[in-house]
Amino acid sequence: MASEEKKSGEERLVKTTETKDTKKHRGIPEALFLEDVDDFMRKSGNETAESVLKDLDEQHQKYKFMELNLLARKKRLQSQVPDLNSSLEMVKLLTSKKDGSKPLQSRFLLSDQVYCTAEVPPTEKVMLWLGANVMLEYSIEEAGALLSKNLNTAQKNLKDIEDDLGFLRDQYTTTEVNMARVYNWEVKKRQAQKVQSEK
């Protein structure tokens, strides 16, 4: 029963704040600014300011939840980009040294703050960690292509996330303004009723 009531409240808010022209930005619904609160409150299902404020608050919480998810994805991608860059640089270095006869002197990270020195003979193959405890052998050219593709994808995704975060900020700001306008409308309505009852 309570879930049906919640669902109908969300549907009412969607119906009253979204129109055919409402845009979705990569799955994020656009929050429409309530130009005329009186007209909005007269619509079916908007009998009380309390129910409308509750629905707007739920919408606001959804935007905040989406923002938290996007921020987590952004942080994860930001940590991947430097790793991809350093791996790509190493593959480029191995590519430039593969035709030589001298081994490459390298210092690599063994553990936090612990480095080890190694000699790497010229090679045609490299091993790449793909994640989830999976490592695969690639030719140097394939590894370079894969790392370049992954780096470009990560950078594009970061740009998209920044765009989504900007859009989300606008949506929850609009929702906050709508909540304030509905609250102020209710206060004015009560004041008017109080004045009427005193006459």
C-alpha positions in Angstrom: 0.0 0.0 0.0 2.8 2.4 1.0 4.8 1.5 -2.1 1.8 2.1 -4.3 1.3 5.6 -2.7 5.0 6.4 -3.2 4.8 5.3 -6.8 1.7 7.4 -7.5 3.5 10.4 -5.9 6.5 10.0 -8.1 4.3 9.5 -11.2 2.3 12.6 -10.3 5.5 14.7 -10.0 6.8 13.3 -13.3 3.5 14.1 -15.0 3.3 17.6 -13.6 7.0 18.6 -14.0 7.8 16.8 -17.3 6.3 17.6 -20.6 6.7 16.2 -24.1 9.5 18.7 -24.5 11.3 17.5 -21.4 14.8 16.4 -22.3 16.8 13.5 -20.8 20.6 14.0 -20.6 22.1 10.5 -20.9 19.3 9.1 -18.8 19.1 12.0 -16.4 15.6 13.6 -16.4 15.5 17.3 -16.7 14.0 19.2 -13.8 11.6 21.9 -15.1 11.4 25.2 -13.3 8.0 25.9 -11.9 7.1 29.3 -13.5 3.6 29.5 -12.1 3.3 27.8 -8.7 -0.4 28.6 -8.5 -1.1 26.9 -11.8 1.2 23.9 -10.8 -0.6 23.4 -7.5 -4.0 23.4 -9.3 -3.0 20.4 -11.3 -4.5 17.0 -10.4 -2.6 15.3 -7.6 -1.0 18.4 -6.2 -3.7 19.1 -3.6 -1.2 19.7 -0.7 2.1 21.5 -0.6 3.4 18.8 1.7 2.9 16.0 -0.8 4.5 18.1 -3.6 7.4 19.0 -1.3 7.9 15.3 -0.5 7.9 14.4 -4.2 10.4 17.2 -5.0 12.6 16.0 -2.1 12.6 12.5 -3.5 13.5 13.8 -6.9 16.3 15.9 -5.2 17.6 12.8 -3.4 17.7 10.9 -6.7 19.8 13.6 -8.3 22.2 13.6 -5.3 22.4 9.7 -5.5 23.2 10.0 -9.3 25.9 12.6 -8.4 27.5 10.3 -5.9 27.7 7.5 -8.4 29.2 9.8 -11.1 31.8 11.1 -8.6 32.8 7.6 -7.7 33.2 6.7 -11.4 35.1 9.9 -12.0 37.5 9.1 -9.1 38.0 5.6 -10.5 38.8 6.9 -14.0 41.1 9.6 -12.7 43.2 6.9 -11.0 43.2 4.8 -14.2 44.4 7.5 -16.6 47.9 7.9 -15.0 48.4 4.1 -15.0 47.4 3.9 -18.6 49.7 6.8 -19.5 52.7 5.2 -17.8 51.9 1.8 -19.3 51.7 3.3 -22.8 55.0 5.2 -22.3 56.6 1.9 -21.3 55.3 0.1 -24.3 56.6 3.0 -26.5 60.0 2.7 -24.9 60.0 -1.1 -25.4 59.0 -0.5 -29.1 62.0 1.9 -29.6 64.4 -0.6 -28.0 63.1 -3.8 -29.5 65.5 -3.8 -32.5 68.6 -3.1 -30.3 70.8 -5.8 -28.8 71.5 -4.1 -25.4 69.1 -4.9 -22.5 67.1 -2.1 -21.0 67.9 -1.1 -17.5 64.6 -0.5 -15.5 63.5 0.3 -12.0 60.0 -0.8 -11.3 57.7 -0.6 -8.3 57.7 -3.8 -6.4 55.5 -2.6 -3.5 54.6 0.7 -1.9 57.9 2.7 -1.7 59.9 -0.4 -2.7 61.6 -0.4 -6.1 63.7 -3.1 -7.8 66.2 -2.8 -10.7 66.0 -5.2 -13.6 67.4 -5.8 -17.1 64.8 -6.2 -19.8 66.1 -7.9 -22.9 64.7 -6.7 -26.3 61.3 -8.3 -26.7 58.4 -8.6 -29.1 55.9 -9.4 -26.4 54.5 -7.8 -23.2 52.1 -8.9 -20.5 49.3 -6.5 -19.5 47.2 -6.7 -16.4 43.6 -6.4 -17.5 42.1 -6.4 -14.0 40.2 -9.0 -12.0 43.5 -10.9 -11.6 43.8 -11.4 -15.4 47.1 -10.9 -17.3 47.4 -11.5 -21.0 50.4 -11.6 -23.4 50.3 -9.2 -26.3 52.6 -8.2 -29.1 54.1 -4.8 -28.5 52.0 -3.3 -31.3 48.8 -4.9 -30.0 49.5 -3.7 -26.4 50.2 -0.1 -27.7 46.9 -0.1 -29.6 44.9 -1.5 -26.7 46.4 0.9 -24.2 45.8 3.9 -26.6 42.2 2.8 -27.1 41.7 2.4 -23.3 43.3 5.8 -22.6 41.1 7.5 -25.2 38.0 5.8 -23.8 38.9 6.8 -20.2 39.5 10.4 -21.2 36.2 10.5 -23.2 34.3 9.0 -20.3 35.9 11.6 -17.9 34.7 14.4 -20.2 31.2 12.9 -20.4 31.1 12.5 -16.6 32.1 16.2 -16.1 29.3 17.1 -18.5 26.8 14.9 -16.6 27.9 16.4 -13.3 27.3 19.9 -14.6 23.9 19.0 -15.9 23.1 17.2 -12.6 24.1 20.3 -10.5 21.7 22.4 -12.6 18.9 19.9 -12.0 19.2 19.7 -8.3 19.6 23.4 -8.0 16.3 23.8 -10.1 14.7 21.3 -7.8 15.8 23.2 -4.7 14.4 26.4 -6.1 11.2 24.7 -6.9 11.0 23.4 -3.3 11.5 26.9 -2.0 8.9 28.3 -4.3 6.3 25.7 -3.2 7.1 26.2 0.4 6.8 30.0 0.1 3.5 29.5 -1.8 2.2 27.5 1.1 3.3 30.1 3.7 1.5 32.9 1.7 -1.6 30.7 1.4 -1.7 30.1 5.2 -1.2 33.8 5.8 -4.0 34.7 3.4 -6.3 32.1 5.2 -5.4 33.6 8.6 -6.2 37.1 7.4 -9.5 35.8 6.0 -10.4 34.0 9.2 -9.7 37.1 11.3 -12.2 39.2 9.2 
